[in-house]
Structures are given as C-alpha cells and as structure tokens.
Amino acid sequence: MTESTAQGTTRSTAGVPDAAHAQRRILRVLVASQILSGAGLAAGVTVGALLAQDMLGTTGLAGLPSALFTAGSALAAVVVGRLSQIRGRRPGLAAGYLTGAVGSAGVITAAVLDDAVLLFLALFVYGAGTATNLQARYAGADLAEPGHRARAVSTVLVATTLGGVAGPNLAAPTGALAASLGIPDLAGPFLLSGAAYGLAALVLAVLLRPDPLVVARALAAAEESSTGVGAATGPTHRRRAGVTLGALVMVLTQLVMVSIMTMTPVHLHDHGHGTAASGLVIGIHIGAMYLPSPLTGWLVDRYGRLKIAAASGLTLLAAGILAATAPGDSVALLACALALLGLGWNFGLVSGTAIITDTVPLASRAKTQGTVDVSIAIAGTTGGLTSGMVVAGTSYPVLALTCGVLALATLPAVAATASSR
C-alpha cells in the first residue's frame, strides 16, 4: 500500500521498511562513515606525492602515487559496484573501505623497508578507499525522492568535510608520531588513513541497516506488482544521453582537479614551504570539495542539473587561471585557487551524480554507477600520472592553465543536451 503525506510521498509495503524513515537512518550512518573516510582519503593525498619524491629522488614521478591510487580506485569501483548490485550497498562499501585500510598498512610497511615497488603496489590497493568514498554518495540517493536526490547526495558528500579538512592538517602531528615509532615521518598520515578506513568499514557493516539499495528494489517491485507499471526511466536514447553527459561532466572535473591538486604540494615544496603549508592548502581544497555540498544540492534540485554542470566548467577555469598566475611563495593565493578547484569539482560531481541517478533504472543502477566511477578513476589516474611529467617538462602554471581551459569542454556537451530536450 502507499500513503501520501504533506511532506511528500511516503512509500511502504508489507515486509518493507518505510522509505522516509529508512532514509533518515541511512543518511545518519553514511554521514558517520564519511567523516571517517574523509580523513583517510585526505591524509594520504597530502603526502603521497612527497613520499614518492623522497623515495625516488625525482619530481618527474611525483604524480605516480596519485595515478596509482586512482588506478586502484578504478578497479575498486568495478568491484564495489558489482558487489553492491548483487548483495547491496552495505557489503560493497564495507569491503571497499577495508581494502583501503589494508593499502594504508602496505604504504607504511613500504616506507619502513624503503621499498618503492611495495609502495606502488600498496598505493594501488589504497585507492579502494577513494573509490568507496565516492560510491557512498549513490547510497544516499537510493531512497530519495527525485526532487531531493541532489540534496541527499550532498548530505553524504558534506560529511566528508570534517575528516577531509582535519586529515591534511594532522600530517605534521602524525608525522611526529610516526617518527617516534621508527617510521618515516612522511608515512605518518597513512597511520591515520588505515585507522579511519577500518573504522568506516566497521560502522557500515554494523549499522547500515536496512540496506538502501535492497529497500529501493523491494519498494519498486511492490509498486510494480500493485500497479502493473514499472518505474519510469524515459526513452532509451534519452537514458543513454543522460549517462554520457553525467559521466563526461564528472570525468572532466576529476581529471582537472586531480592534475592540479597532485602537483600543488610539490609546487609549494619547491618554493620553500613545508608540510604544514601543504596540509593547510590541501585541507582548504578538500573543504571546498565537500563543504558547499548542501548549497550545491539545493541549486541542482532548484535550477536543474545542466546549469550547475555548466557552472562547474567555468569555476574550474577560474581555478586554473588563478593557480597559474599566483606567485609560488603566496600560500594564500594558491589556497584560493585550490578552493575554487574544489568548488568546481563539487558542482560537477553533484550535478553529474544526479543526472546518472535520474536516468538509470534500479535494475542496473549500482552496476552502471560503478562503471561510470571507473571512468572517473581512469581520468584521475591520467591526471595524476601526467601532471608530474607536465610540470617537470614545463611548469606548474602551464599545467594549471591547460587544465582550466580543458574544463570548458563541459559547456558544448551541456548545450547539446539542453537543445535536444
């Protein structure tokens, strides 16, 4: 049976939890896990490039850690997506975070042994945490009403802010702790990453009940059984166009964001700044990636997915220009550039996720979302791998400006989609 309330439609059926009540609980659990995973993600990003540069003695390969853990996130996105499709969000997300914790332990071991090969393998495994952090946003939208999906995604994303801002700023203290334990100080943040990912896995495994994707399918099946009509998803060509646009927006924003973000700590280091300055700038960047999420979600639901997707490209262009023109000794201006970079990424991720969720039916939703996130991870891998080479061959300003211009490619895609409607 179904019930209508003044706040919207509350779906329930015999043996299936009330959707609105389940959604509130699910969002609370996801928020708790995202706070933890945000710390795990940000801590590793802050020092990954510096650790590789220290172990290898070259800037040219400083982007390799980012490339490796984003490559690992590509594989993890497939696995988490397939596992979620078969078993539900809870086992998929918990397994992903647990794998990220194992990767963190591997990085610490590699640093102690000064083993570059083990470092690269561990960073690849560590990437599972990154993929899972992103996949969690889909869980927030599974039971949300269509007009509130972007806001549900945003609620999950903004929870990452607390851990994401705290993680980089704990780089120096965790480095000191690591040194006291006989571990290289640059591996210290991975102590935090391992603990944070492990706790996030535990929270989800124990508390993410009911499973949002399982409940959404049960409700959809009950509705179809009672009405004889399946959920409307639109014509096939429109669904394909929606998936293509959503994926393109998120791929471009990820490529641009990872490229500039990866080399900013190296750029600061080359101009005489220490780990604390890099941690501050990356912390501000991570905060800008997630903190505006409630506003972004409201804007996407209120003004439409396409307008905010276009705003993403323009914001990333501004970030690239500012990063390219900021003096290397100006931590303040680079922090502003990285804040714009995070905001542009947020616009792209929230709007792109809403586009994908709107157009993909429940029967294949988790699998498709995992596949899309593979493309996002590959884009991040490309950005991380090539960014160090570009900076070594040219300069950081050239990298930043090129990435900013590349972000404008979202505009013709958005315009083409808008004109076809």
C-alpha positions as a Python dict, from the first residue, in 0.01 Angstrom:
ca = {
    (1, 'M'): (0, 0, 0),
    (2, 'T'): (102, 362, -36),
    (3, 'E'): (49, 670, 177),
    (4, 'S'): (63, 1040, 83),
    (5, 'T'): (173, 1298, 334),
    (6, 'A'): (202, 1674, 331),
    (7, 'Q'): (581, 1638, 309),
    (8, 'G'): (566, 1418, 1),
    (9, 'T'): (506, 1057, -80),
    (10, 'T'): (594, 801, 184),
    (11, 'R'): (619, 458, 29),
    (12, 'S'): (569, 145, 237),
    (13, 'T'): (453, -207, 186),
    (14, 'A'): (416, -520, 394),
    (15, 'G'): (756, -652, 498),
    (16, 'V'): (940, -349, 356),
    (17, 'P'): (1061, -60, 577),
    (18, 'D'): (905, 282, 537),
    (19, 'A'): (1124, 464, 283),
    (20, 'A'): (1129, 803, 458),
    (21, 'H'): (1217, 654, 797),
    (22, 'A'): (1481, 425, 645),
    (23, 'Q'): (1632, 716, 450),
    (24, 'R'): (1683, 922, 764),
    (25, 'R'): (1866, 637, 939),
    (26, 'I'): (2071, 555, 631),
    (27, 'L'): (2186, 915, 592),
    (28, 'R'): (2295, 929, 957),
    (29, 'V'): (2507, 616, 918),
    (30, 'L'): (2654, 735, 589),
    (31, 'V'): (2744, 1070, 746),
    (32, 'A'): (2935, 893, 1026),
    (33, 'S'): (3126, 670, 783),
    (34, 'Q'): (3206, 961, 550),
    (35, 'I'): (3357, 1168, 830),
    (36, 'L'): (3598, 883, 896),
    (37, 'S'): (3670, 804, 533),
    (38, 'G'): (3729, 1171, 456),
    (39, 'A'): (4019, 1173, 699),
    (40, 'G'): (4156, 858, 541),
    (41, 'L'): (4133, 998, 189),
    (42, 'A'): (4275, 1343, 260),
    (43, 'A'): (4566, 1233, 476),
    (44, 'G'): (4709, 1012, 203),
    (45, 'V'): (4657, 1269, -72),
    (46, 'T'): (4853, 1529, 124),
    (47, 'V'): (5183, 1340, 138),
    (48, 'G'): (5159, 1075, -134),
    (49, 'A'): (5349, 1279, -392),
    (50, 'L'): (5605, 1396, -135),
    (51, 'L'): (5668, 1039, -16),
    (52, 'A'): (5732, 920, -371),
    (53, 'Q'): (5954, 1219, -444),
    (54, 'D'): (6154, 1146, -129),
    (55, 'M'): (6195, 776, -203),
    (56, 'L'): (6266, 813, -576),
    (57, 'G'): (6461, 1139, -567),
    (58, 'T'): (6280, 1289, -869),
    (59, 'T'): (5989, 1526, -931),
    (60, 'G'): (5903, 1369, -1265),
    (61, 'L'): (5739, 1069, -1095),
    (62, 'A'): (5584, 1264, -808),
    (63, 'G'): (5244, 1229, -974),
    (64, 'L'): (5274, 849, -980),
    (65, 'P'): (5119, 791, -632),
    (66, 'S'): (4807, 980, -732),
    (67, 'A'): (4795, 784, -1057),
    (68, 'L'): (4833, 455, -874),
    (69, 'F'): (4569, 504, -611),
    (70, 'T'): (4328, 642, -869),
    (71, 'A'): (4403, 338, -1089),
    (72, 'G'): (4333, 122, -785),
    (73, 'S'): (4010, 311, -735),
    (74, 'A'): (3910, 224, -1093),
    (75, 'L'): (3934, -146, -1019),
    (76, 'A'): (3767, -99, -682),
    (77, 'A'): (3481, 96, -842),
    (78, 'V'): (3401, -206, -1058),
    (79, 'V'): (3421, -448, -766),
    (80, 'V'): (3223, -230, -525),
    (81, 'G'): (2962, -158, -793),
    (82, 'R'): (2919, -526, -886),
    (83, 'L'): (2912, -638, -522),
    (84, 'S'): (2656, -368, -440),
    (85, 'Q'): (2447, -475, -740),
    (86, 'I'): (2441, -837, -618),
    (87, 'R'): (2446, -806, -238),
    (88, 'G'): (2352, -444, -161),
    (89, 'R'): (2534, -126, -60),
    (90, 'R'): (2641, -244, 288),
    (91, 'P'): (2878, -529, 188),
    (92, 'G'): (3008, -335, -112),
    (93, 'L'): (3101, -21, 78),
    (94, 'A'): (3237, -203, 384),
    (95, 'A'): (3463, -422, 169),
    (96, 'G'): (3593, -118, -18),
    (97, 'Y'): (3693, 70, 296),
    (98, 'L'): (3854, -239, 449),
    (99, 'T'): (4066, -276, 137),
    (100, 'G'): (4173, 87, 168),
    (101, 'A'): (4287, 19, 525),
    (102, 'V'): (4499, -272, 403),
    (103, 'G'): (4658, -45, 143),
    (104, 'S'): (4744, 212, 409),
    (105, 'A'): (4922, -55, 612),
    (106, 'G'): (5113, -153, 298),
    (107, 'V'): (5233, 205, 240),
    (108, 'I'): (5365, 224, 596),
    (109, 'T'): (5547, -107, 553),
    (110, 'A'): (5698, 9, 222),
    (111, 'A'): (5823, 331, 381),
    (112, 'V'): (5987, 141, 667),
    (113, 'L'): (6155, -101, 425),
    (114, 'D'): (6233, 177, 171),
    (115, 'D'): (6079, -48, -95),
    (116, 'A'): (5946, 154, -391),
    (117, 'V'): (5784, -147, -560),
    (118, 'L'): (5586, -231, -246),
    (119, 'L'): (5496, 137, -212),
    (120, 'F'): (5343, 142, -559),
    (121, 'L'): (5151, -182, -501),
    (122, 'A'): (5021, -55, -167),
    (123, 'L'): (4912, 277, -316),
    (124, 'F'): (4717, 85, -580),
    (125, 'V'): (4533, -107, -306),
    (126, 'Y'): (4489, 213, -101),
    (127, 'G'): (4288, 353, -394),
    (128, 'A'): (3994, 133, -294),
    (129, 'G'): (3919, 383, -18),
    (130, 'T'): (3893, 665, -269),
    (131, 'A'): (3651, 471, -489),
    (132, 'T'): (3436, 372, -193),
    (133, 'N'): (3427, 728, -63),
    (134, 'L'): (3273, 833, -393),
    (135, 'Q'): (3041, 532, -427),
    (136, 'A'): (2883, 612, -89),
    (137, 'R'): (2712, 915, -242),
    (138, 'Y'): (2495, 685, -454),
    (139, 'A'): (2373, 507, -141),
    (140, 'G'): (2239, 840, -16),
    (141, 'A'): (2024, 878, -327),
    (142, 'D'): (1878, 525, -348),
    (143, 'L'): (1568, 604, -140),
    (144, 'A'): (1547, 980, -203),
    (145, 'E'): (1254, 1129, -390),
    (146, 'P'): (1353, 1250, -741),
    (147, 'G'): (1323, 1617, -644),
    (148, 'H'): (1556, 1568, -348),
    (149, 'R'): (1822, 1339, -492),
    (150, 'A'): (2089, 1604, -532),
    (151, 'R'): (2036, 1717, -173),
    (152, 'A'): (2065, 1357, -50),
    (153, 'V'): (2390, 1316, -242),
    (154, 'S'): (2511, 1645, -95),
    (155, 'T'): (2436, 1534, 260),
    (156, 'V'): (2669, 1237, 216),
    (157, 'L'): (2937, 1447, 49),
    (158, 'V'): (2940, 1725, 306),
    (159, 'A'): (3003, 1473, 582),
    (160, 'T'): (3343, 1413, 427),
    (161, 'T'): (3437, 1772, 506),
    (162, 'L'): (3520, 1726, 873),
    (163, 'G'): (3757, 1437, 813),
    (164, 'G'): (3878, 1586, 486),
    (165, 'V'): (3984, 1912, 647),
    (166, 'A'): (4124, 1752, 961),
    (167, 'G'): (4323, 1485, 777),
    (168, 'P'): (4575, 1708, 594),
    (169, 'N'): (4624, 1929, 899),
    (170, 'L'): (4717, 1622, 1101),
    (171, 'A'): (5003, 1549, 858),
    (172, 'A'): (5263, 1711, 1085),
    (173, 'P'): (5141, 1555, 1414),
    (174, 'T'): (5105, 1208, 1260),
    (175, 'G'): (5448, 1252, 1106),
    (176, 'A'): (5591, 1320, 1451),
    (177, 'L'): (5408, 1016, 1590),
    (178, 'A'): (5546, 801, 1309),
    (179, 'A'): (5899, 923, 1373),
    (180, 'S'): (5867, 832, 1740),
    (181, 'L'): (5770, 480, 1631),
    (182, 'G'): (6065, 449, 1397),
    (183, 'I'): (5854, 507, 1083),
    (184, 'P'): (5949, 771, 822),
    (185, 'D'): (5756, 1087, 905),
    (186, 'L'): (5600, 1118, 557),
    (187, 'A'): (5429, 782, 613),
    (188, 'G'): (5267, 912, 932),
    (189, 'P'): (4940, 1027, 770),
    (190, 'F'): (4884, 672, 646),
    (191, 'L'): (4856, 564, 1012),
    (192, 'L'): (4551, 790, 1025),
    (193, 'S'): (4425, 662, 688),
    (194, 'G'): (4439, 299, 794),
    (195, 'A'): (4256, 358, 1121),
    (196, 'A'): (3994, 584, 959),
    (197, 'Y'): (3915, 345, 674),
    (198, 'G'): (3898, 50, 912),
    (199, 'L'): (3651, 229, 1139),
    (200, 'A'): (3441, 342, 840),
    (201, 'A'): (3414, -22, 727),
    (202, 'L'): (3305, -127, 1075),
    (203, 'V'): (3039, 146, 1101),
    (204, 'L'): (2884, 46, 769),
    (205, 'A'): (2900, -328, 828),
    (206, 'V'): (2726, -299, 1164),
    (207, 'L'): (2489, -4, 1124),
    (208, 'L'): (2386, 37, 758),
    (209, 'R'): (2059, -145, 811),
    (210, 'P'): (1829, -156, 624),
    (211, 'D'): (2034, -161, 307),
    (212, 'P'): (1918, 134, 90),
    (213, 'L'): (1952, -35, -247),
    (214, 'V'): (1778, -353, -129),
    (215, 'V'): (1488, -149, 14),
    (216, 'A'): (1461, 62, -302),
    (217, 'R'): (1432, -252, -514),
    (218, 'A'): (1173, -402, -281),
    (219, 'L'): (963, -86, -295),
    (220, 'A'): (990, -68, -673),
    (221, 'A'): (889, -434, -706),
    (222, 'A'): (593, -382, -471),
    (223, 'E'): (479, -77, -668),
    (224, 'E'): (509, -261, -997),
    (225, 'S'): (317, -556, -854),
    (226, 'S'): (31, -338, -732),
    (227, 'T'): (5, -113, -1036),
    (228, 'G'): (144, -330, -1313),
    (229, 'V'): (368, -41, -1420),
    (230, 'G'): (744, -26, -1369),
    (231, 'A'): (933, 285, -1269),
    (232, 'A'): (953, 541, -1547),
    (233, 'T'): (1304, 595, -1676),
    (234, 'G'): (1240, 766, -2008),
    (235, 'P'): (1323, 658, -2366),
    (236, 'T'): (1637, 451, -2420),
    (237, 'H'): (1815, 721, -2621),
    (238, 'R'): (1749, 978, -2350),
    (239, 'R'): (1884, 743, -2082),
    (240, 'R'): (2200, 689, -2285),
    (241, 'A'): (2242, 1061, -2340),
    (242, 'G'): (2197, 1122, -1967),
    (243, 'V'): (2457, 862, -1871),
    (244, 'T'): (2701, 1001, -2129),
    (245, 'L'): (2659, 1361, -2011),
    (246, 'G'): (2675, 1276, -1641),
    (247, 'A'): (2988, 1067, -1696),
    (248, 'L'): (3155, 1334, -1911),
    (249, 'V'): (3097, 1608, -1655),
    (250, 'M'): (3239, 1400, -1371),
    (251, 'V'): (3532, 1268, -1578),
    (252, 'L'): (3646, 1615, -1683),
    (253, 'T'): (3611, 1762, -1336),
    (254, 'Q'): (3807, 1472, -1188),
    (255, 'L'): (4085, 1499, -1447),
    (256, 'V'): (4129, 1872, -1392),
    (257, 'M'): (4100, 1853, -1014),
    (258, 'V'): (4345, 1565, -964),
    (259, 'S'): (4603, 1712, -1202),
    (260, 'I'): (4626, 2048, -1026),
    (261, 'M'): (4579, 1913, -674),
    (262, 'T'): (4851, 1648, -709),
    (263, 'M'): (5126, 1891, -802),
    (264, 'T'): (5033, 2177, -569),
    (265, 'P'): (5216, 2030, -265),
    (266, 'V'): (5522, 1972, -484),
    (267, 'H'): (5495, 2329, -618),
    (268, 'L'): (5479, 2463, -263),
    (269, 'H'): (5770, 2244, -154),
    (270, 'D'): (5981, 2370, -444),
    (271, 'H'): (5922, 2726, -323),
    (272, 'G'): (6044, 2651, 27),
    (273, 'H'): (5718, 2569, 205),
    (274, 'G'): (5692, 2276, 447),
    (275, 'T'): (5440, 2002, 509),
    (276, 'A'): (5225, 2229, 728),
    (277, 'A'): (5169, 2474, 440),
    (278, 'S'): (5083, 2190, 201),
    (279, 'G'): (4845, 2046, 460),
    (280, 'L'): (4672, 2382, 502),
    (281, 'V'): (4624, 2434, 128),
    (282, 'I'): (4504, 2080, 66),
    (283, 'G'): (4279, 2100, 372),
    (284, 'I'): (4114, 2413, 231),
    (285, 'H'): (4084, 2239, -105),
    (286, 'I'): (3920, 1930, 46),
    (287, 'G'): (3686, 2153, 244),
    (288, 'A'): (3583, 2333, -75),
    (289, 'M'): (3526, 1996, -243),
    (290, 'Y'): (3267, 1893, 15),
    (291, 'L'): (3155, 2180, 239),
    (292, 'P'): (2942, 2359, -27),
    (293, 'S'): (2752, 2034, -96),
    (294, 'P'): (2422, 2132, 75),
    (295, 'L'): (2407, 2453, -125),
    (296, 'T'): (2510, 2273, -443),
    (297, 'G'): (2244, 2007, -390),
    (298, 'W'): (1978, 2274, -343),
    (299, 'L'): (2095, 2459, -655),
    (300, 'V'): (2090, 2139, -862),
    (301, 'D'): (1740, 2044, -746),
    (302, 'R'): (1612, 2402, -778),
    (303, 'Y'): (1769, 2523, -1103),
    (304, 'G'): (1845, 2199, -1282),
    (305, 'R'): (2134, 1964, -1341),
    (306, 'L'): (2257, 2125, -1664),
    (307, 'K'): (2306, 2478, -1532),
    (308, 'I'): (2521, 2365, -1241),
    (309, 'A'): (2719, 2132, -1469),
    (310, 'A'): (2800, 2434, -1687),
    (311, 'A'): (2894, 2636, -1377),
    (312, 'S'): (3142, 2361, -1292),
    (313, 'G'): (3341, 2418, -1610),
    (314, 'L'): (3355, 2794, -1558),
    (315, 'T'): (3462, 2761, -1194),
    (316, 'L'): (3742, 2519, -1284),
    (317, 'L'): (3863, 2761, -1550),
    (318, 'A'): (3885, 3036, -1287),
    (319, 'A'): (4076, 2799, -1057),
    (320, 'G'): (4327, 2715, -1329),
    (321, 'I'): (4389, 3080, -1415),
    (322, 'L'): (4441, 3179, -1051),
    (323, 'A'): (4673, 2884, -981),
    (324, 'A'): (4875, 2967, -1292),
    (325, 'T'): (4917, 3335, -1207),
    (326, 'A'): (4964, 3309, -829),
    (327, 'P'): (5325, 3361, -711),
    (328, 'G'): (5483, 3040, -588),
    (329, 'D'): (5554, 3196, -249),
    (330, 'S'): (5190, 3302, -194),
    (331, 'V'): (5021, 3032, 13),
    (332, 'A'): (4708, 3249, 38),
    (333, 'L'): (4653, 3281, -338),
    (334, 'L'): (4726, 2914, -400),
    (335, 'A'): (4479, 2827, -126),
    (336, 'C'): (4217, 3041, -301),
    (337, 'A'): (4291, 2868, -632),
    (338, 'L'): (4259, 2525, -471),
    (339, 'A'): (3933, 2635, -305),
    (340, 'L'): (3790, 2724, -647),
    (341, 'L'): (3921, 2394, -779),
    (342, 'G'): (3734, 2208, -507),
    (343, 'L'): (3415, 2407, -564),
    (344, 'G'): (3419, 2338, -939),
    (345, 'W'): (3469, 1969, -867),
    (346, 'N'): (3175, 1975, -625),
    (347, 'F'): (2947, 2135, -883),
    (348, 'G'): (3044, 1871, -1138),
    (349, 'L'): (3016, 1572, -904),
    (350, 'V'): (2676, 1661, -756),
    (351, 'S'): (2516, 1755, -1088),
    (352, 'G'): (2671, 1457, -1270),
    (353, 'T'): (2563, 1213, -999),
    (354, 'A'): (2207, 1346, -1009),
    (355, 'I'): (2198, 1310, -1388),
    (356, 'I'): (2315, 948, -1367),
    (357, 'T'): (2076, 853, -1086),
    (358, 'D'): (1781, 1016, -1267),
    (359, 'T'): (1835, 820, -1587),
    (360, 'V'): (1945, 471, -1478),
    (361, 'P'): (1680, 216, -1367),
    (362, 'L'): (1718, 34, -1035),
    (363, 'A'): (1775, -300, -1206),
    (364, 'S'): (2116, -187, -1333),
    (365, 'R'): (2181, 122, -1121),
    (366, 'A'): (2470, 6, -898),
    (367, 'K'): (2647, -168, -1186),
    (368, 'T'): (2619, 140, -1410),
    (369, 'Q'): (2729, 371, -1130),
    (370, 'G'): (3033, 154, -1070),
    (371, 'T'): (3120, 162, -1440),
    (372, 'V'): (3088, 540, -1451),
    (373, 'D'): (3314, 569, -1149),
    (374, 'V'): (3571, 357, -1332),
    (375, 'S'): (3584, 628, -1598),
    (376, 'I'): (3621, 889, -1326),
    (377, 'A'): (3906, 694, -1169),
    (378, 'I'): (4081, 650, -1503),
    (379, 'A'): (4056, 1025, -1555),
    (380, 'G'): (4212, 1077, -1214),
    (381, 'T'): (4486, 827, -1297),
    (382, 'T'): (4563, 1011, -1618),
    (383, 'G'): (4573, 1344, -1441),
    (384, 'G'): (4792, 1218, -1159),
    (385, 'L'): (5035, 1037, -1388),
    (386, 'T'): (5079, 1314, -1644),
    (387, 'S'): (5077, 1610, -1405),
    (388, 'G'): (5427, 1539, -1276),
    (389, 'M'): (5558, 1495, -1629),
    (390, 'V'): (5400, 1821, -1745),
    (391, 'V'): (5546, 2013, -1452),
    (392, 'A'): (5888, 1853, -1498),
    (393, 'G'): (5882, 1935, -1871),
    (394, 'T'): (5725, 2282, -1848),
    (395, 'S'): (5597, 2434, -1523),
    (396, 'Y'): (5316, 2427, -1270),
    (397, 'P'): (5150, 2739, -1421),
    (398, 'V'): (5135, 2569, -1763),
    (399, 'L'): (4970, 2265, -1606),
    (400, 'A'): (4714, 2474, -1417),
    (401, 'L'): (4619, 2690, -1716),
    (402, 'T'): (4589, 2393, -1952),
    (403, 'C'): (4361, 2211, -1710),
    (404, 'G'): (4143, 2519, -1665),
    (405, 'V'): (4088, 2551, -2040),
    (406, 'L'): (4018, 2178, -2068),
    (407, 'A'): (3734, 2210, -1818),
    (408, 'L'): (3543, 2426, -2068),
    (409, 'A'): (3473, 2110, -2272),
    (410, 'T'): (3170, 2054, -2046),
    (411, 'L'): (2992, 2355, -2196),
    (412, 'P'): (2924, 2226, -2550),
    (413, 'A'): (2813, 1889, -2409),
    (414, 'V'): (2566, 2061, -2176),
    (415, 'A'): (2443, 2287, -2458),
    (416, 'A'): (2389, 1989, -2691),
    (417, 'T'): (2190, 1802, -2426),
    (418, 'A'): (1979, 2106, -2345),
    (419, 'S'): (1894, 2165, -2712),
    (420, 'S'): (1783, 1802, -2759),
    (421, 'R'): (1521, 1824, -2484),
}
